Amino acid sequence: MARRNRILYPEPVCMEIGALDRDGFGTAQIGSRTARVLGALPGETITARHLRRRRKIDLFKTVEVQAPAAQRVAPLCEAFGRCGGCVLQHMDGAAQIALKEHALREALAQHDLQPARWLPPLLGPTRAYRYKARLGVRRVLKKDRVLVGFREFGTGWVTDTDHCPVLVDSVGERLRDLSDCIGSLDAAAQIPQIEVAAGEHETALILRHLEPLGDADLQRLREFSDQFDLRIFLQSGGAESVVPLLDGQTEMLSYELPEYDLQMHFRPNQFTQVNPAMNRLMLAQVIRELAPRPGDRILDLFCGLGNFSLPLARHCGSVTGVEGDAQLVAQATENAARNGITNAAFEESDLYRDYTGGHWSQGQYDRILLDPPRTGAEQIVAGLAAWAPRQVVYVSCNPATLVRDTAILVAQGFRLEAAGIMDMFPHTAHVESMAVFAAGD
């Protein structure tokens, strides 16, 4: 591959950028081939270095901008362009939102789908917003240190940086301290990753280790935990092997939803929304668009630990939450009990298989909420009309599967009432969105 790159593009190439693709890369044509360019914006003239070739597409990285676009801004982070965590830091915030709105509108239009109204974009903080992350760890002998951070763009290497402006400050401002701590361990080469999980008042780190840690390493980690007020967990195998470093330390983190008088507890390796400020805005919009009434029966599919279910329970007659992960079902049930909620019940069911045997599936529901993973909810939406809901809200993290599932719902007679984006991941090309449906006449 290196030999082919030298022959094709031994020197940086000057090109004009036509547009951005769905991943946030600039695009240009070089003869009959398409170039995807990291760090370029529409309308710019840039010089880029060739990175690699994949079939008919060549990947480049911007090295110089001769004619910058009006929406170009200085990146937040000195590692931008190397770190794979963000691809749009060089783009003005308003332009980022316009790009994401265009992606959703175009995806719907390609399938002749048009909402009756567009929801205004939900906007939150653009710094220190990321409360969940998976960081790589790598011992680099040439640098004589351990690196901790997101992976570099296009490689498996770990980005060499001392801070990350999008990570929660308790970790993002302490990457060098964390890397120094790991580097001081005898087992430094046996720690490949660290997961970050932050709650309202505490931050946890889950250290994956491939070999048992010795007493000296455990003591060093205890000192680091105490110095920076971080909870440390150890993971020797699968998710079930996660244990607290300190004896007697609670496994629970928490976040608050004061608008609904709720405190939500979760374990550091359980799914929660990455961006807590955006989560609150999203909850408010879900409740506003779903419009629950006091006697309504609501079905919350892919309910997780009850993030939507319990706020909805404050506004309706009953909520049934369904989730495929047994531990999350137990956590949702526990969260309901902790908060004194008696009109919410949770059931375990694999929503990608035949779910019709579940007691919950035999009911009728006035309103339904779906918040599936990236693969969407194709099987569920195909039979959604059987529950005869008056209103459906679909929270999506993938426009492609949202559009596919929207087409299925519209074919059943549901009307696409509204759609809009939520900027859950600023400075990335990730598009989080919401669609609202109403039963046909």
Secondary structure, 3 states (H helix, E strand, C coil): CHHHHHHHCCCCEEEECCEECCCCCEEEEECCEEEEEECCCCCCEEEEEEEEEECCEEEEEEEEEEECCCCECCCCCCCECCECCCCCCCECHHHHHHHHHHHHHHHHHCCCCCCCEECCCECCCCCCCECEEEEEEEEECCCCEEEEECEECCCCCECCCCCCCCECHHHHCCHHHHHHHHHCCCCHHHCCEEEEEECCCCEEEEEECCCCCCHHHHHHHHHHHHHHCCEEEEECCCHHHCEECCCCCCCCEEEEEHHHCEEEEECCCCCCCCCHHHHHHHHHHHHHHHCCCCCCEEEEECCCCCCCHHHHHCCCCEEEEEECCHHHHHHHHHHHHHCCCCCEEEEECCCCCCCCCCHHHHCCCCEEEECCCCCCCHHHHHCHHHHCCCEEEEEECCHHHHHHHHHHHHHCCCEEEEEEEECCCCCCCCCEEEEEEECCC
